[in-house]
Structures are given as C-alpha cells and as structure tokens.
Amino acid sequence: MSRLRPHALSIFFAVLFVAALAGQSAVGLHAFNNEQAVHGEVLVTYGQFLTSSAFVVDVAENWQSEYLQFFLFIAATIWFVQRGSQESKQPGAEGMSTDKQELVGAHATPSSPTLARVGGWRTSLYSNSLLLVMAAIFLASWTIQSLAGRVTFNAERAAHGEPEFSWLQYVTGADFWNRTLQNWQSEFLAVGCMIAFSIYLRQRGSPESKPVGAAHGDTDVARG
C-alpha cells in the first residue's frame, strides 16, 4: 500500500474509468439487443457488441471531445491568462517561459529527465510532448469516430432503403457534426466554468483551488 499511495490519484481515476466503461458496455449491449429484438434482428453477444461500430462510435465520440478539451486548454494557457483563476498563469507571464524557468539544457538539475538535459531537437520535442500526445489521441479518436459512425449511419440508411454515404459525405454531413458538437460544447462549458469558478469559489485542500483566504484577484497562488 505504501508503494501505491503516491500514485493514488491516477489509480483512482483508472478504476473509475474501467468501471464506467464496463458499465457502458453492459447497458449498451442491453439497449442494442432491445433494438435488435424490436426490429426482428439477430441478438449479438457481448464480444460482438464490443467490436461493433455502435459501441466504438460512442466511446470514440467521447474520447475525442475530452482530448480536444485538454489540448485546447494546455495550448490556451500558454498565451492567455485569467486574473484570479487558479487555472491561469500570472498576468504578464503570457507566452513561452525561459530555459531557466523550465529547467532545460544548462539549467537542468541532476534529477531532470534525460530529454530535458540533452538539448537540440530532442529537448524541443520533449518540451511540447504533452500537447503533441493530446493532439495525437484527439485525431486518432476523431478518425475512429468518423469511420465507425459512418458504418452505423449507413446501416440505418440501408434499413430505410437509402443509398450509402461515402466517408467524406458523412464527415461533412449534419449527423456527424450534430453528434460531435454536442460533446464539444459541453466540454468547453465545463473548462470555462472551472476557470471562472476558481476565481470566487474555494475547496479547502485541493490544489485546483486557491487557499480559502486568498483574495479573489490573486492568481496561480502557491500554498505555504
């Protein structure tokens, strides 16, 4: 337990993720087979459902909006500030930080990651690795969503005797963007609320909140 405690936050959310995904797949299978039964079609097994476009599109749809949210938040907080928010840098600190502030190259410490010390393109790549990985996961899940969504969409059209859509027709059509923008708007709202709420509201003990007694205008406050 002593080994796990320093990683409890990651473990906590990993367990929640697995539990939620398992729950989604179980109730999703039940709902899917109910639809199959209503239309007189063959019921599917749990394994078949997990690999079906119906399940994959729902999972990928949520993943791409989440990673887009994080990608934009990380990028925006480099260049934009919000006075009073614990989610923002200090006003006046907009833009890229210095090598000294980032502990890279000659300013690296003995405990700094190797890629922070070597310099050159490897350090440059590592310096932007978080944003790049978020972007890569977003693009991958967006692509999977579009491919699986097209399969599901065309299956519905075929059931009504309508012609199939090509991938390009689907990703430029109303069905795809209706599903996509439903998720995007909720993610943007949540991030905006987190930024704004942290100006005036507090949660004792959380690093996402300023100290309870900090002034509303204080930004990026470090606890003593």
Wavefront OBJ file of the C-alpha trace (Angstrom):
o trace
v 0.000 0.000 0.000
v 2.878 2.372 0.708
v 4.012 1.953 -2.902
v 0.547 2.672 -4.267
v -0.245 5.712 -2.123
v 1.939 8.175 -4.113
v 0.004 7.114 -7.215
v -3.458 7.054 -5.638
v -4.896 9.839 -7.807
v -4.014 8.078 -11.071
v -5.190 4.719 -9.726
v -8.467 6.228 -8.507
v -9.358 7.586 -11.929
v -8.125 4.466 -13.705
v -10.504 2.355 -11.609
v -13.364 4.778 -12.263
v -12.615 4.678 -15.994
v -12.638 0.878 -16.171
v -15.806 0.665 -14.086
v -17.611 3.269 -16.183
v -16.510 1.678 -19.470
v -17.646 -1.738 -18.256
v -20.971 -0.284 -17.170
v -21.410 1.487 -20.502
v -20.712 -1.721 -22.402
v -23.168 -3.742 -20.286
v -26.095 -1.345 -20.534
v -25.174 -0.577 -24.146
v -25.448 -4.252 -25.030
v -28.838 -4.437 -23.331
v -30.127 -1.376 -25.209
v -28.687 -2.584 -28.521
v -30.263 -6.020 -28.241
v -33.588 -4.462 -27.291
v -33.468 -2.534 -30.580
v -32.480 -5.678 -32.442
v -35.438 -7.565 -30.947
v -37.896 -4.770 -31.802
v -36.811 -4.938 -35.460
v -36.760 -8.735 -35.568
v -32.993 -8.903 -35.996
v -30.397 -11.274 -34.520
v -29.215 -10.546 -30.991
v -25.464 -10.087 -30.513
v -23.104 -11.412 -27.870
v -21.095 -9.205 -25.525
v -17.942 -9.773 -27.569
v -19.710 -8.895 -30.807
v -21.082 -5.722 -29.260
v -17.660 -4.596 -28.002
v -16.298 -4.746 -31.554
v -19.390 -3.268 -33.176
v -19.470 0.193 -34.741
v -22.366 1.106 -32.413
v -20.168 0.724 -29.300
v -16.939 2.028 -30.850
v -18.514 5.236 -32.146
v -19.965 6.129 -28.743
v -16.628 5.569 -26.980
v -14.553 7.394 -29.604
v -17.021 10.268 -29.720
v -16.482 10.968 -26.036
v -12.737 10.428 -26.111
v -12.120 12.877 -28.946
v -14.050 15.660 -27.220
v -12.185 15.088 -23.942
v -8.756 15.167 -25.544
v -9.689 18.183 -27.657
v -10.644 19.919 -24.417
v -7.277 19.166 -22.825
v -5.348 20.057 -25.991
v -7.007 23.466 -26.256
v -6.722 24.118 -22.518
v -2.994 23.357 -22.456
v -2.371 25.479 -25.558
v -4.573 28.379 -24.444
v -2.968 28.631 -21.001
v 0.386 29.307 -22.663
v -0.821 32.526 -24.244
v -3.923 33.624 -22.327
v -4.405 34.482 -18.661
v -7.383 34.971 -16.372
v -6.803 37.169 -13.382
v -7.915 35.483 -10.181
v -8.091 31.952 -11.582
v -6.013 29.138 -10.153
v -6.048 27.614 -13.650
v -4.079 30.545 -15.122
v -0.568 31.893 -15.010
v 0.043 35.320 -13.514
v -0.998 38.247 -15.759
v 2.115 39.375 -17.597
v 3.530 35.852 -17.820
v 1.874 35.090 -21.172
v 3.871 33.140 -23.735
v 6.692 30.644 -23.564
v 8.817 30.501 -20.418
v 12.611 30.643 -20.356
v 15.018 27.707 -20.266
v 15.870 28.659 -16.696
v 12.223 28.527 -15.642
v 11.744 25.201 -17.450
v 14.968 23.639 -16.091
v 16.174 22.569 -19.538
v 19.627 22.412 -21.103
v 22.253 24.083 -18.942
v 19.607 24.801 -16.293
v 18.610 21.155 -15.842
v 19.094 19.565 -12.442
v 20.587 16.121 -11.745
v 17.060 14.752 -11.302
v 15.749 16.293 -14.547
v 14.624 13.819 -17.246
v 17.357 12.941 -19.731
v 15.432 14.539 -22.596
v 15.389 17.849 -20.712
v 19.192 17.812 -20.468
v 20.375 16.656 -23.912
v 19.351 19.795 -25.820
v 18.616 20.099 -29.526
v 15.558 18.718 -31.269
v 15.024 16.017 -28.665
v 14.595 18.562 -25.875
v 12.401 20.710 -28.145
v 10.194 17.730 -28.905
v 10.027 16.721 -25.244
v 9.207 20.320 -24.301
v 5.992 20.029 -26.316
v 5.304 16.331 -25.780
v 2.193 16.783 -23.631
v 0.448 18.925 -26.242
v 1.556 16.623 -29.071
v 0.259 13.473 -27.364
v -3.090 15.107 -26.574
v -3.384 16.181 -30.214
v -2.471 12.707 -31.473
v -5.060 10.980 -29.276
v -7.704 13.517 -30.305
v -7.007 12.992 -34.016
v -6.932 9.211 -33.655
v -10.218 9.068 -31.735
v -11.830 11.592 -34.116
v -10.842 9.408 -37.060
v -12.152 6.247 -35.373
v -15.389 8.055 -34.529
v -15.853 9.112 -38.137
v -15.190 5.617 -39.510
v -17.381 3.780 -37.001
v -20.046 6.471 -37.175
v -20.256 6.122 -40.940
v -20.835 2.364 -40.612
v -23.650 2.913 -38.102
v -25.157 5.742 -40.132
v -25.115 3.720 -43.357
v -26.694 0.729 -41.605
v -29.617 2.930 -40.630
v -29.889 4.272 -44.182
v -29.801 0.754 -45.612
v -32.651 -0.251 -43.297
v -34.722 2.500 -44.937
v -33.630 1.608 -48.467
v -31.440 4.706 -48.821
v -28.017 4.834 -50.525
v -24.794 4.764 -48.548
v -22.754 7.871 -47.723
v -19.059 7.999 -48.510
v -16.678 8.876 -45.656
v -16.344 12.440 -46.957
v -20.108 12.847 -47.238
v -20.529 11.599 -43.680
v -17.873 13.816 -42.041
v -19.271 16.881 -43.783
v -22.865 15.999 -43.003
v -25.261 17.083 -40.276
v -25.384 13.742 -38.417
v -21.636 13.674 -37.747
v -21.393 17.289 -36.658
v -24.554 17.119 -34.579
v -23.013 14.282 -32.543
v -19.601 15.971 -32.411
v -20.703 19.474 -31.425
v -22.981 18.114 -28.684
v -19.858 16.903 -26.917
v -17.639 19.868 -27.736
v -19.977 22.489 -26.328
v -20.290 20.663 -23.007
v -16.506 20.289 -22.698
v -15.891 23.975 -23.450
v -18.545 24.973 -20.923
v -17.003 22.768 -18.224
v -13.493 24.169 -18.750
v -14.776 27.743 -18.822
v -16.689 27.193 -15.585
v -13.631 25.685 -13.895
v -11.570 28.743 -14.844
v -14.227 31.236 -13.751
v -15.425 29.433 -10.630
v -11.886 29.167 -9.254
v -11.767 32.973 -9.068
v -14.542 33.224 -6.472
v -15.110 29.726 -5.060
v -12.828 27.615 -2.871
v -12.242 23.992 -1.948
v -10.052 23.531 1.066
v -7.271 21.021 0.492
v -7.478 20.930 -3.317
v -4.609 22.236 -5.492
v -7.257 23.215 -8.045
v -8.432 25.893 -5.607
v -6.717 28.894 -4.101
v -6.334 28.951 -0.318
v -9.683 29.742 1.274
v -8.470 33.134 2.493
v -6.831 34.215 -0.793
v -8.211 37.353 -2.440
v -10.430 36.914 -5.496
v -7.888 38.757 -7.631
v -4.962 36.501 -6.636
v -3.809 34.299 -9.496
v -1.892 30.994 -9.510
v -1.430 31.069 -5.760
v 1.126 28.712 -4.211
v 0.313 27.305 -0.794
v 2.778 27.813 2.028
l 1 2 3 4 5 6 7 8 9 10 11 12 13 14 15 16 17 18 19 20 21 22 23 24 25 26 27 28 29 30 31 32 33 34 35 36 37 38 39 40 41 42 43 44 45 46 47 48 49 50 51 52 53 54 55 56 57 58 59 60 61 62 63 64 65 66 67 68 69 70 71 72 73 74 75 76 77 78 79 80 81 82 83 84 85 86 87 88 89 90 91 92 93 94 95 96 97 98 99 100 101 102 103 104 105 106 107 108 109 110 111 112 113 114 115 116 117 118 119 120 121 122 123 124 125 126 127 128 129 130 131 132 133 134 135 136 137 138 139 140 141 142 143 144 145 146 147 148 149 150 151 152 153 154 155 156 157 158 159 160 161 162 163 164 165 166 167 168 169 170 171 172 173 174 175 176 177 178 179 180 181 182 183 184 185 186 187 188 189 190 191 192 193 194 195 196 197 198 199 200 201 202 203 204 205 206 207 208 209 210 211 212 213 214 215 216 217 218 219 220 221 222 223 224
